[in-house]
Amino acid sequence: MSAAKLGRVDHIMQRLVEDRQLPGAVVLVARHGHIAHLKSYGYRNIENETPMTYDTIFRIYSMTKSLTSAIVLMMAEDEKLKLDAPVHRYLPEFADIRVHTADGGRSPKRPPTIRDLLRHTSGLTYGLFGDSEVDRRYRRAKVLSPADDLPAFSAKVSDLPLEFDPGTQWKYSVASDVLGRVIEVCSGESFEKVLQSRLLTPLGMVDTEFHVPDEKSERFATVYSPDESGELQPVDLPRTSAFRKAPKFLSGGGGLVSTIQDYFQFLLMISREGRYDGGRLLSSESVRLMTTSQLPPEVKSIAFGDNVRHGVGFGLGFSVRQEMSAWDPGGRIGEYGWGGAASTHYWLSPKDDLIVITMEQVQPYSFLTEWAIKKAVYDAIE
């Protein structure tokens, strides 16, 4: 990659910080498995003028999902579970789940499967991205309550109706959190312990956890949100954040904190088709299932309400660019990736053997950084 052209990334990021669109960020660009660009910008805490650093700890929220998916696929390889088995084989509370109808509900045409949970075609929802009757029931039930453990969470979700027949639509949902409970049942161990032993320890992801312990608290970033005038205001401070305490609810959909270098280790393993320095964690076939769209033919693109990401499908872990469209026109066919609620992003381009990660802490979620630097990154490839 051209170092001179990658310098444009510095210019873009500095401008975003100087214009107060971002408090601070870290950007990593790697090609052929080697880091070509790793820079930090601005502050992790504006008020104290604490500079952003490479080892800053971020709330990665939904970037947790791909780690959960990877473990499910490891367990499938070990024959601890089957991808096309109904969810109720492992979680019996889902045996009688029904599809919502105006007159009270009906049995689904087929039960949701583990594969449906991985690709968000299960009929579950979040209650956050729409206002259907099922969304409202999710909100009333407080399905992501921190007071629940995974067994209580699973029981609560299974008592709510599906929004549609499994396999007929894509809808972002609590599916990855349900998978956390599946992992516990199929392994006989806590989700946290399995995550640590099967993925975090082998990859050396030493700062990826469900909370930030005291000895690491100084590296924890503040979350900001723009007020009505556009000025960034702190909305989640490190010293009072819920992430400072070990949680009861171990969220496989959004519960982890991490660093950019930790997450790079995971994506490097994926880009190498499951291999890492000490061996192999996933088969190349499992990685293919994660990184190519597995949606049914009738589900053309993923969408968040009316926000359709035209040309983007979903694998068993990542969104996947299948066709070019007006949505993210700077992308490339074959790109896969995802992001987190505080505007952390990553994408990989297999054709270019490229990994890009951007970490910041701004809510609500925005593609600002990814879309700002994407062209500069691709232009730097020689």
C-alpha positions in Angstrom: 0.0 0.0 0.0 1.1 3.6 -0.7 2.1 5.2 2.6 1.7 8.6 1.0 -1.9 7.9 -0.1 -2.7 6.4 3.3 -1.7 9.8 4.7 -5.1 11.0 3.3 -6.7 8.9 6.1 -4.8 11.0 8.6 -6.0 14.2 7.0 -9.6 13.0 6.9 -9.6 11.8 10.5 -7.9 15.0 11.8 -10.5 17.1 10.1 -13.4 15.1 11.7 -11.8 15.6 15.1 -11.1 19.3 14.5 -14.7 19.8 13.3 -15.9 18.2 16.5 -17.7 15.5 14.6 -15.7 12.9 16.5 -14.1 13.1 20.0 -11.3 10.7 18.9 -10.7 7.5 17.0 -8.3 4.7 16.2 -7.9 3.4 12.6 -6.2 0.2 11.6 -5.6 -0.8 8.0 -3.9 -4.2 7.2 -3.1 -5.9 3.9 -1.9 -9.5 3.4 -2.0 -9.9 7.1 0.4 -7.0 7.9 -0.6 -3.7 9.5 0.0 -0.9 7.0 -1.6 1.9 9.0 -2.4 2.2 12.7 -3.1 5.7 14.0 -5.0 7.3 16.9 -6.6 10.7 16.7 -8.2 13.2 19.2 -9.3 12.3 22.6 -10.9 9.3 24.4 -12.1 12.0 26.9 -12.5 15.5 25.7 -13.1 17.2 29.0 -9.8 15.8 30.5 -8.0 16.0 27.2 -7.0 12.4 27.6 -5.5 11.4 24.2 -6.8 8.5 22.2 -4.3 5.6 22.2 -3.9 2.3 20.4 -4.8 0.4 23.6 -8.0 2.3 24.3 -10.9 0.1 25.4 -14.1 0.6 23.5 -17.7 -0.7 23.9 -18.0 -2.8 20.7 -21.7 -3.7 21.2 -22.8 -5.6 18.1 -19.3 -6.4 17.0 -19.8 -9.1 19.7 -22.1 -11.0 17.4 -19.5 -12.3 15.0 -17.5 -13.8 17.9 -20.7 -15.5 19.2 -21.3 -16.8 15.6 -17.8 -18.2 15.4 -18.2 -20.2 18.5 -21.5 -21.6 17.3 -19.8 -22.8 14.1 -16.9 -24.3 16.1 -19.5 -26.3 18.1 -21.2 -27.4 14.9 -17.8 -28.7 13.6 -17.5 -30.6 16.9 -21.0 -32.0 16.4 -22.2 -30.4 19.7 -25.1 -28.9 17.7 -26.5 -28.9 14.2 -27.1 -25.7 12.2 -30.4 -26.9 10.7 -31.8 -28.2 14.0 -34.7 -26.4 15.4 -33.9 -24.1 18.3 -36.2 -26.0 20.6 -34.0 -29.1 20.3 -31.5 -27.2 22.6 -33.9 -24.7 24.2 -37.2 -26.6 24.9 -38.9 -23.4 25.9 -39.1 -22.5 22.2 -41.1 -25.6 21.3 -44.5 -23.8 21.4 -43.5 -20.4 19.9 -46.1 -18.9 17.6 -46.2 -16.3 14.8 -48.1 -13.1 15.6 -51.4 -12.6 13.8 -54.2 -10.1 14.4 -56.4 -12.8 15.8 -53.9 -14.2 18.4 -51.2 -16.1 16.6 -50.6 -19.4 14.8 -47.9 -22.1 14.5 -45.0 -21.2 12.3 -44.8 -23.0 8.9 -41.5 -24.4 10.3 -39.7 -23.8 13.6 -36.7 -21.4 13.8 -33.4 -23.1 13.4 -29.8 -22.3 14.6 -29.1 -21.2 11.1 -32.0 -18.8 11.3 -30.5 -17.3 14.5 -27.1 -16.9 12.8 -28.5 -15.0 9.8 -31.3 -13.1 11.5 -34.2 -14.9 9.7 -35.7 -16.4 12.8 -38.7 -14.2 13.2 -37.3 -12.7 16.4 -36.8 -8.9 16.7 -35.1 -6.4 19.0 -38.1 -4.1 19.6 -35.7 -1.2 18.7 -35.9 -0.7 14.9 -39.6 -0.7 14.3 -43.0 -0.2 15.9 -44.9 -3.4 15.0 -47.1 -5.0 17.7 -44.3 -7.6 18.2 -41.7 -4.7 18.6 -44.0 -3.1 21.3 -44.3 -6.4 23.1 -40.6 -6.8 23.2 -40.2 -3.3 24.7 -42.9 -4.0 27.3 -41.2 -7.2 28.3 -37.8 -5.5 28.6 -36.1 -8.5 26.8 -32.6 -7.2 27.3 -33.0 -6.4 31.0 -29.6 -6.5 32.8 -31.4 -8.1 35.7 -31.9 -11.3 33.8 -29.4 -14.1 33.3 -29.3 -16.1 30.0 -31.9 -18.7 31.2 -34.3 -16.0 32.3 -33.7 -14.1 29.1 -34.4 -17.1 26.9 -37.6 -17.9 28.8 -38.8 -14.4 28.3 -38.1 -14.3 24.5 -39.7 -17.7 23.9 -42.9 -16.4 25.5 -43.2 -13.7 22.9 -44.4 -14.3 19.3 -42.4 -14.4 16.2 -42.9 -11.5 13.8 -42.9 -13.7 10.7 -42.4 -17.3 9.6 -38.7 -18.3 9.9 -36.7 -18.0 6.7 -39.0 -15.6 5.0 -37.6 -12.2 6.0 -34.4 -10.7 7.5 -34.8 -8.7 10.7 -32.0 -7.7 13.1 -32.8 -9.2 16.5 -31.8 -10.7 19.8 -30.9 -13.9 18.0 -27.2 -13.7 18.9 -28.2 -13.4 22.6 -30.3 -16.6 22.2 -27.2 -18.2 20.7 -25.3 -17.4 23.9 -27.8 -19.5 25.8 -27.5 -22.3 23.1 -23.8 -22.3 23.7 -24.2 -22.7 27.4 -26.7 -25.6 27.0 -24.6 -27.5 24.4 -21.3 -27.0 26.2 -22.4 -27.4 29.8 -20.4 -24.3 30.7 -21.1 -20.6 31.0 -21.1 -18.6 27.8 -18.3 -16.4 29.2 -16.1 -19.4 29.9 -16.6 -20.9 26.5 -15.9 -17.6 24.8 -12.6 -17.3 26.8 -11.4 -20.8 26.2 -12.4 -21.3 22.6 -11.7 -17.9 21.1 -10.2 -15.1 23.3 -7.3 -17.1 24.8 -6.2 -18.8 21.6 -6.1 -15.5 19.8 -4.5 -13.5 22.6 -7.5 -11.1 22.9 -6.4 -10.0 26.4 -8.7 -6.9 26.6 -11.9 -8.4 25.3 -14.3 -8.9 28.2 -17.8 -8.4 29.4 -16.7 -5.5 31.7 -13.7 -3.3 32.3 -11.8 -4.2 35.5 -10.4 -1.6 37.8 -6.8 -2.1 36.6 -7.8 -1.2 33.0 -10.3 1.6 33.8 -7.9 4.4 32.8 -7.9 3.1 29.2 -11.7 3.1 28.9 -13.2 5.7 26.5 -16.1 8.0 27.1 -19.2 7.8 24.8 -20.4 11.1 23.2 -23.6 12.1 21.5 -24.3 15.4 19.6 -26.8 17.7 21.3 -29.3 19.8 19.4 -26.6 22.3 18.3 -24.3 19.5 17.2 -21.9 19.8 20.1 -20.6 16.5 21.4 -21.7 15.8 25.0 -20.6 12.9 27.2 -23.4 10.3 27.7 -21.6 7.4 29.2 -18.6 8.1 31.4 -16.0 5.4 32.2 -16.3 5.8 36.0 -20.1 5.3 36.0 -20.6 3.1 33.0 -22.5 -0.2 33.4 -19.5 -1.8 31.7 -17.5 -1.3 34.9 -19.3 -4.1 36.6 -19.4 -7.8 35.7 -22.9 -8.3 34.2 -25.5 -10.8 35.1 -26.7 -10.8 31.5 -23.9 -12.1 29.2 -25.0 -10.6 25.9 -23.8 -12.5 22.9 -25.3 -9.7 20.7 -23.7 -6.7 22.3 -22.0 -7.2 25.6 -18.3 -7.0 25.0 -15.6 -4.3 25.3 -12.4 -4.6 23.3 -9.4 -2.9 21.7 -8.6 -2.4 18.0 -5.6 -4.7 18.2 -7.6 -7.4 20.0 -10.3 -7.3 17.3 -7.7 -7.4 14.6 -6.6 -10.8 15.9 -10.1 -12.1 15.4 -10.5 -10.7 11.9 -7.0 -11.8 10.9 -8.0 -15.4 11.8 -11.2 -15.0 9.7 -9.2 -13.6 6.7 -6.9 -16.6 6.9 -9.9 -19.0 6.6 -9.8 -20.0 10.2 -6.1 -20.3 10.7 -4.0 -18.5 13.3 -0.4 -18.6 14.4 -0.9 -21.6 16.7 -3.2 -23.7 14.5 -6.8 -23.6 13.3 -9.9 -22.5 15.0 -12.5 -22.8 12.2 -12.7 -24.8 9.0 -12.5 -22.9 5.7 -16.1 -24.1 5.1 -17.3 -22.5 8.3 -15.6 -19.2 7.4 -17.2 -19.4 4.0 -20.6 -19.6 5.6 -19.8 -16.6 7.7 -18.5 -14.4 4.9 -20.9 -15.2 2.0 -24.6 -14.4 2.1 -26.7 -17.3 3.3 -30.1 -15.5 2.9 -32.9 -17.4 1.1 -33.4 -16.3 -2.5 -36.6 -14.3 -1.7 -34.7 -12.1 0.8 -32.8 -9.8 -1.5 -31.2 -7.3 1.0 -31.0 -6.5 4.7 -33.0 -3.6 6.1 -33.6 -1.6 9.3 -37.2 -0.5 8.9 -37.3 1.7 5.8 -33.5 1.9 5.6 -32.8 -0.8 3.0 -29.1 -1.7 2.4 -29.6 -2.5 -1.3 -27.2 -5.2 -2.5 -26.2 -6.3 1.0 -26.9 -9.8 2.2 -26.0 -11.6 5.4 -23.9 -14.7 6.1 -23.7 -16.7 9.4 -21.9 -13.8 11.1 -21.3 -10.8 8.8 -23.1 -8.6 6.4 -21.9 -9.2 2.8 -21.9 -6.9 -0.2 -23.3 -8.9 -3.2 -24.1 -6.1 -5.7 -23.2 -2.5 -6.1 -25.9 0.0 -5.4 -26.5 3.6 -4.2 -26.1 2.4 -0.6 -22.4 2.7 0.2 -21.3 3.3 -3.4 -17.6 3.3 -2.3 -17.8 -0.3 -1.3 -16.7 -3.4 -3.3 -18.5 -6.6 -4.1 -17.4 -9.3 -1.6 -16.8 -6.9 1.3 -18.0 -8.3 4.6 -18.2 -6.7 8.0 -20.4 -5.1 10.7 -20.3 -2.5 13.4 -21.4 -1.6 16.9 -23.9 0.8 18.4 -21.3 3.4 19.4 -20.1 3.7 15.8 -17.3 1.2 15.8 -16.9 -0.3 12.3 -14.9 -2.9 10.4 -14.9 -4.3 6.8 -12.8 -6.8 4.9 -12.3 -7.1 1.2 -11.2 -10.6 0.3 -10.3 -9.7 -3.2 -7.8 -7.1 -1.9 -6.8 -9.2 1.2 -7.7 -6.0 3.2 -8.8 -5.5 6.8 -10.0 -2.1 8.0 -11.1 -1.3 11.6 -12.2 2.1 12.9 -13.0 2.5 16.6 -14.7 5.5 18.2 -17.5 6.1 20.7 -20.3 8.2 19.3 -24.0 7.5 19.5 -26.4 7.2 17.7 -24.7 4.8 15.3 -23.2 6.5 12.2 -21.2 5.3 9.2 -19.4 8.7 9.2 -15.8 7.3 9.7 -16.1 4.2 7.5 -17.6 6.1 4.5 -15.2 9.1 5.0 -12.0 7.0 4.7 -13.1 4.1 2.5 -12.1 5.7 -0.9 -8.8 6.8 0.5 -8.0 3.3 1.8 -8.9 1.7 -1.5 -7.0 4.3 -3.5 -3.9 3.5 -1.5 -3.7 -0.1 -2.8 -0.9 -0.6 -5.3 
